[in-house]
């Protein structure tokens, strides 16, 4: 079960962003310290810390999670490891942590994640000229695998999602996030922090309360390419910076334990980690794994879509949750109720834990019994998790 969940505010992932001066180890350490403070646990009792980071290079190399544990002031005896399942890295960290508790390997464990995209830009781990795929992939996919933005365009084309629909969805994400902030609904989950320059950061920086579909309509397509246009003539080139998630800095952490340990330590349960699933999908479309992952986790849980009160479907691009909605027929009013990554931001390695932090607090605030979280991931992967409020 989850007994505490916190996140930093999310900064813009560019030089001058609110959190750009904060080292990624310190971003993650801040959430770990806050998690311990809010839960009241002795950090010496933590059996392991499992963290997610995508670009594990430069300032995010050398097992970032371990150094965050040490920077947070935990005893040196507390171990840590860093995992990579691309955008789902820290959701996978939650799965690993919970599975360790279920197996009896852990009594108390932290799942977390961090990404500083201003200090370690996306694809920093792939230097110019490097081939991260190898000859076997070239043989299996001789025409090559497109970047995620082109996959998002292919999804829009397949599900007949026009520019107006995606822009309207994106503007609504900003509106929901702005309303949630104004209503104080993020206060319980966020851990404000002070930058090295003395700036107190309390809110997500990417939320634009005044964004409208008309404003977004003025943006140019972000991924238009002549080569891909010839290869994929069905693409209408409608994915823009406005209907995609931005690059961001942030961290999040979740404290996981068993019901017995929670009772012994006097910890307040927030939600039970009910069921888990991970799946692979077509790496050409790349981002559609959320659809079969949802089906798979619901089968494992013995539940149907109508049993789920709240959904978090990561807004890597507007076309992803819109395709998911088209396939599942879910009521949009139950999806990303406080906005999603298009507004709040998508600090890659932190996003899985960030979504889960937002979700468990939203479940409590709304009295939801069941919730489902799913994330698309590069390479044609997706995680899905069902939570039950206790």
N, C-alpha and C positions, 0 to 999 in steps of 0.2 A: 504494500500500500504506500501511497504518497502521503507524507506527513508535513511537508513544507515545500514551497516552490517560490523562487524569486528570480528576477531578471534585472539587468541594468536598463535604464532608458537606452534607446537605440539611436546612435548618431549616424550622420551621413558619412559614407565611406569614401572620403576624399580629403586631401589636405585642407585644413581649416575646419573640418567637421567637428562637431561638439566633443567627440571622444578621440579625435585623431592624435592627440598628444599622449594618450594613455597606452602604454605597452600592453599587448594582448594578455600577457601573463598577469598583469595587474587588473585588467578587466575581469578575468575569470576569478582571480583571488578575491576580488571585491564581492562577487556573488557567493563564494564559499564562506567568507567571514560572515556575511549577512545571514546566510542559511543557518549557520551555527548560532548566531545571536538570537535570531527569531525563534528557533526551535528550542534553544536552551540546552542542547546536548553538549557533552564533553567530546571534542573532536577526536580524542584518543580512542573513542569507541568505534570510529568509522573503519570498517574492514577494507574498503577500497573506494577509490574515486575513478569513475570511468567518464572520460571526456571526449567530445567530438570536435575536430578541427579539419577543415578541408585542405587548404593550402598549407601543408606542413613543411614550411621552408622559411629561412630567415628568422625573424622574430617569433615565428610559430613552429619552429623545428625543435628537435631534441626532447620530445615528450612534454609538450606545453603543460599538460594537466599536472604532471609531477611538480613542476616548478611553481605552478599556481598554488598547489597544496602547501608547499614550503613557504611561499610568500604570504599566504593567508595566516601563517603562524601555527598551522597544525603540527603535531609532533612528527618528528622525522620517521617514526615507525608507520605512519599512514601511507600506504602505497597508492599508486595512480598509474593509469595508462590512457593513451590517446588513440581513438579509432577514427576511421574514415569510411563512411558510406555516402560520400558526397553530401548533398544538401540534407540528407536524413541522418547525418552522423550522430547528432546528440539524441535523436529519437532512437537510433540503434543503441546508443549508450544506455538509455532508459531500459530498453529490452534486455540488454546484457545484465544490467544491475538487477532488475526484477527477476530474471531467470536465475541469477545467482542466489537470491533470497529463497526462491521456490525450491531450488536444489539443496538448500541447507548450507551453501558455501559462505553466505554472508548473513549477518544479523542486521547490520546497518550499513548502507552504501549510498554514495552520492553519484548521480548521473548529471552531467553538465555539458556545456559546450561554449566555444568562443570563436569569433572571427573578427579580425581587425582588417577590413578591406581597404582602409586608407593607408595602413602601414605595410600590409602584405596584399597587394592587388591580386584579383582573381587571375589564375593561371600563372602565378609567380613560380609555381613548382615545375612548370614546363618551360625551360629556357628556349629561346629562338632556335629553330632547326632541330629540336628534339622530337622524337617520335614516341609518344607514350603508348602506342597501340601494338606495334610489332607486326611481323610479316603474316602471322596467322589471321589477324583481323583484316589486313589488306586483301588477303585471299578470299576471305568469307564475304567481305563487303567491298568489292573492287571499285565501286564508284565513290567510296568514302562515306564517313558518317558526318552529317552536318552539325554545326554548332547548335546550342539550345534554342537560340532565337529563331533559327530556321525551322527547327522542330515545332516550336510554338506556332509558326506560320502554317505548317503542314496540318497541325491539329485544327487550327481555325478553318482551313480549307475543307478538311474531312467532315467536320461537324457543322459546316456552313455558318460560321460565326462571323458576322460582319463587323466592320470597324466601329459602327455606332453602338452595337451591343457590348463590345469589349470596353469601349470608353465609358459607357454608362455604368457598367459593373465597377470599373476602376474608380470613378468619381464617388460611387456609393461606398466603396471601401474607405475612402478618405472621410466621408461624412460620418460613417459609423465610428471610426476611430476618434474623430474629433468629439463626437457626442459622448463617447465613453470617457475620454479624458475630462471633459467638462463636468460629467456626472460623478467623477471621482472613482470610476470603476477600475482603473489601473493602479490606484494608490496602494492597495494591499500587496500587489505582486512586484512592484518596482522598488529598486534599491538605488536612490539617488547617489551620485558620487561627485567628488570634487576633483577636477583635473589638476595636473601639475602647476598650471598657471593660476589656480585658485578659483576657477569657474565652477559653480555648482550646476550640475546637469540633472534636471528633474523630469524632463519629458522627452518623448520620441521626437526626433528632429525632422523626420521626413513627412510627417502628417501635414497636409495642406487643406485646412478647413474650407477655403473658398474655391477649391477646384470644382469645375463643372465639366460635363461632357463637351460643351462648346469650346472651352479652353483646351481640353485634351485633343479636340479635333484639329487644332492648329499645328500639332507636332508631326514631324516627318517620320516615315517608317525607319526603324533603327537598324534593320538587318538586311535591307534590300541589296541584292548582289546579282550581277549579270550572269555569272556562272550558274548559281543556284536557280535563277529565273529560267534559264534554258533547260536545266535538269528537271525542275518542278514547275511546269507552266500553270498548274492549278493554283499557285500561290498568288494572292491578291495584294500582298505586302501591306499589312494593316497592323502589325505589331510595332508599337512605339515605346519610347521611354516612359510614356504616361500610362500605358496599360501593361507594363512590366514592373517587376519589383526593382527597386534601386539597389545600389551597393551600399553596405552599411557596416558599422562597428557595434558589437554588443556581446553580451554573455548571459547565460542563464544556468540555473542549477536546481535540481530536484532531489529531495531527501526521501529515500525508499527504505522500508523495513517490513517486518512481518507484524501481524496483529499482536502476537505474543510480546515481541520486543517493544512495540508501541505502548502496550498496556503497562509493561514493566517500567518504562522510562517516563510514562505520563505524557506521551506525545499525542497530539490531536490529529486523527485521521482526516484527510481531505478527500481521498478517492482510492478505490481499489483498482489495481492494474489487472483487468479482467482477462483480456485475450490479446495475443500478438500475432502478426503476420508480416512476412516480407516476400516480395515476388519480383521476378524479372519480367520484362516486356520488350517489345520491339525497340532496339536502340536507334532506329531511324526516327520514329516518332518520339522516342526517348522519355516523354513526360506523361504518358498515358497509364503508367503502372498503378496510379491511384485507383483506377477503376477495378482491375482484378484484385488489388490488395484489399479494397473495401469488401468485395464479395468474399474473399478468403477469410478475413478476420471475422466477419459476421457468421460464416459457417462455423468457425472454431468456437465462437461465443454462443452459438445456438440462438442468435437473435436475428431480427429483420430490421430493415431500414426504419420501419414505423416505430420500433422500440427505442430508437436513438433520439434523444432530445436535442443535443447540440453536436455540430460537426465543425472540425477545423480541417480545411483542405488548403494546403499551402498555395498562396498566390504567387508562384514564381512568375507566371504570366497569366493574364486574365483568361486566356483560352483554356488553361488547364482546369480550373474549377468550373468553368462554363461547360466544357465537355463532360466533366464528371456529373454535373447537374443534369445534363441532357440524357446521360446514360442511366442514372439512378432515379430520376424523377423526383428527387428530394425537394421539399419546400425550401426555397432560398432563404426564408426567414430564420431557418435553423442553422444556417451555414455562416461561419466567420462573423458572429454576431457583434463583435467589437472591432470589425475591420480586419484586414489581413496584411500580408507582406507588401502589397502594392502601396499601402499607406504607411504601415508601421515600420517596414524595412525587412531585409532578408540578410542578416549577418550569417553567412552560410553554415558554419559549424555550430552556431548557437541556435539556429532556427527551430530544430526539433524540440529542444528543451524550452525554448521561448513559447512555442505554440502550446506545449503541455502546461506550462505555467499559467498562461492566459486561460486555458480551457478548464483547469481544475478550479480556478477562482471564479470563472463564469458559472460553472456547475453549482457552486455553493451559493452564489448570488441569485441564481434563477431557480434553485431547487430542482435541478435536473437530476434524473437518476442515472441515465446512461449517456455517454458521449463517445465520439469516434474521431480520431485524428489520423490523417494520412498525408504523406509528402511524396512528391515526385523527386527523382534523383537521377543525376547524369548517368548515362550508360544504359538506360532502360531499367530502372529499379524503383521500388516504392516500399515504404514501411506503412503499417497501419496498426493502430492500438485502440482497444475499447477500454474505457474507464467506467467504473460504477461508483457513484457517490455513496459514502458511508455516513 
